[in-house]
């Protein structure tokens, strides 16, 4: 019998890659849509790595490291997307990538500490160094981005209201795992936290689809 582990990751990766092709063909060329393409690419890339890990059986530390290196840029890019759409003109945007770069560089020196704890059809669980610090880096930008969107939603004019709602809806898909992770942390359940990144990326499929609709309708800027 073929190994079913990771099959959901492969399915989601295929759909996300098809979404990317559609965005490349039909979406306007602007800053927000470029960021969305990068975000969808990162999500598809992570799913592919997870399929290699769980479906093909490449459970090496190097493969897990590459999966983490890929998905580490999701929170800052999502934050930059929100700031860009809100027309926040700040030199801080590139700096938001610094924590992701730090973790990728640091983790490159401790690759052997990455390990696969568990593989299932739906998700994978890992152990890795600086887990609590990495979690804070990972979830805080997502939470702040969500708050910014909700606060500015009431200020949006009628033209932007639909787009704002699309972004807020997309963020619901990734804010739920963030809230769950904080609850798990408070309950001192680190075992479940080991799988939260994988679970978040499954929820983030809805985020990717919503961003796709956003990009296809984002024709207000050159």
N, C-alpha and C positions, 0 to 999 in steps of 0.2 A: 504493500500500500504506500502511495506517495505521501510524503510529509506535508500535512496541511498548514503547519506553522508558517506564519509570514505571508500567507496567501492574500489576506486582506490588505497588507501593505503593498503587495504587487498590484492589486486591483486599483487601489487609490492612486498609486504612482502613475499608472496608465491613464487614468481619467485626468489627473492633474497635468500630465504632459499634453494630452489632447486639448485641455483648457488653455495651456500656454500657446499652442499653435493657433488656436482661435483668436487669442488676444493679439498675437503678432500680426495676424491678417486683418482683423476687424477693428481693433481698438486704436484710438488716436495716439499719436506720439506726444506725450507730455510727461512731466516729472512724476506725477502720481502713478500713472500707468506703468512707467519704467520700474518704479519701486514695487508695484504689484507683481510684475513679471519676475523680479528677483525673489520676492517672497514665495510665489508659487513654485519657482524653480527649487528653492531651498526645501520646501515641503515635499516636492516630488523626489528630490535627492535623498532626503532622510528616509522616505518610504522604500526607496530602492536599496539603500544600505541595510535597512531592517530586514528586507527580503533576503539579501545576501546572508545576513546573520542567522536568521531563523529558518528561512526556506531552503537555502542552499547549504547552510551549515558552516558558514565562514565565521565562526565565533572567536576570531582572533582579537587581541587587544587593539591591533591596528585598525581593524574594521570598525570596532566600537568607537575608537577615537575619531575616525573620519565622520561617523554619523553625528557625534557630538560637535565636531568642528563645523559641520554643515548647519545644524539647527541652532547653534549658538548665536547666529546672526539674525534669527527671526525676530526676537523682541526689539532690538534696537532699530531694525529696518521698519518694523510696524510702527514704532514710536515716531520715527522720521516721517513716515507716510502721513500720520495724523498731523504732525506739526506742519508739514508741507501743505496739506489740504486746508488747514486752518490759517494758512498764510502767515505763520509765525516766522519772522525773519530774524534768525539768530545764528551766530557762528558756532553755537554749541552742537549743532546737528552732527557734524563729523566726529565730535568728541564722544557721542553716544556709542560709537562703534568700538571705543577703546577697551571697555571691559571684555567684549567678545574676543578682541585680539589678544588681550592679556591671558584669558583662559586657554585659547587655542595654543598660544606660545608655551604657556606653563605646562599644559597637558602633553604637549609634544615631548617634553623631557621626562614625563612619568607615564608614558603610554602603557607600560606593563601593569599599572595599577587598575586599568580598565578590565572589567570582566562581565560576561553575560551570566546572570543569575537564573533567568527563566525565559523561555520562549513559549508563546501560545499563538493561536490563530489570530487573536486580536492585538496583542501587544507583547513587548519584551521588557524585561527588568534588568538593570545593570547596577554594578557597584563602580564607584569612581571617587577620586580624591576631592576634597573641598566641597563635599556635596551640599552642605547647608549654605555656604557662601555662594556657590554656583546657583542654587535655587533662588536666593535673594536677588542676585543679578538677573536671573531669568524672568522672574515673575513681576518684579517691581515695575519695569517699563511697561509691561502689558497692563498692569493695574492703573498706572498713571495715565496711559493713553486712553483707557476706557473712561476714566473720570473726566478727562478733558473733552471727550466726545459728548458725554452726557450733559456736561455743563454748557457746552456751546450749542447743543441741539436746540435749546429753547431760543437761542439768538439767531438761528438760521432763518434766512428769508425763504419764501415759498419755492424759489428756484432751486435752492440747495437742500431743502428739507428732505426730499426723497433720497438724495445721496448720503446725507447725514444718517438717515435711518438705516440705509444699507450698511454703512460702516459700523454703526452701533450694533446692528443685528449680527454682523460678522464677528464682532468682539465678544458677543455672548457665547459663541462657540469655544473661545479660548479662555474666557474669564472664569467659566465654571470649573475647569480643572485647576485653575489658580486658587480659587476659593477652597476647593477640596484639599489641595496641597497644604494650605495654611491650617486647615482643620486637622489634617493628619499630623502636621508638625506639633500642634498644640496637644494632640492626643498621644504624642510620642510613639508614632507608628512608622518608623523609618523603612520597614520592609515594603510597605505599600508605596512609600515615596520613591523607591528605586524604579518604579515603573511609570511615574507620573509624566515624565517627558514623552515617553512613547504614547501614553493615553492622550496627552494633550495634542500630539500630532495627528491622532485619529480624529479628535474633535475638530482640529484645525482644517480638516477637509471641508467642513461647512464654511469655515472662514475663507478658504481659497475660492470656493464657488461664489460666495457673496462678493468677494473682491472682484471676481470675474465680471459679475453683473455691474458692479460699480464702474469698472474700467470701460466696459462697453458703452456705458451711458455718460462717461466723463469726457464730454466734448466742449466744455465751457472755456477751456484754456488752451492756448497754443503750446 
